[in-house]
């Protein structure tokens, strides 16, 4: 289950990759703009401002996120991105920090790219930090003798969660697209106690939290916090540097 309020704790930092991604889309007057995985809708609103004459379609698999998006004024609906197909009037498709949750998403990207009309834009961003200490330490703790029995069915890393930039470039080019692919590591300066723990609580730790009762969840957090603080030492001013790698792909069909 997604918590929109928790996700927005670091709203500005989470929004920056979205703006860097959308900034590379060259569409001028699209008919339909689609936000696949709209979350709480705050970023979908920026698409509406950029292209005020376009129909903006927004969907997310989380009912809580869709409810938050609707509250923000976005006409969002609950849907699975795996079931979505581009309509004949679709000119821009944005998927920001979503496809890492979808096993086998390379096939989805290929299908979308091949079915978009010529000149349409497909823009995707996925986090590429699954080998970072934040995620490695979480998996190591989850696999420890105390937690393995409770978390055995929790998948914290899919082998194909995120591909290398070259793989995205190749599959989109092979689908007939003009392609722009890059990666960026953002050196994020987080504030507050247990800052990295709080950051991943809103994303990577969701499956762990969902599998545990409240008491066990708090114990897991208590054990993980010092491990993360050692890997990402807090500064004397109360901030913490948190490097975060992301992979971007912008393709133009046809």
Secondary structure, DSSP 8 states (H G I E B T S, - for coil): ---HHHHGGGHHHHHHHHHHHHTT---SS-SEEEEES-TTSTTHHHHHHHTTTSEEEEEES-HHHHHHHHHTT--EEE--GGG----TTEEEEEEES-GGGSTTHHHHHHHHHHHS-TT-EEEEEEE--TTSHHHHHHHHHHTSHHHHHHHTT-----TTSS--HHHHHHHHHHTT-EEEEEEEEEEEEEESTTHHHHHHHTTTTHHHHHHS-HHHHHHHHHHHHHHHHHHS---TTSEEEEEEEEEEEEEE--
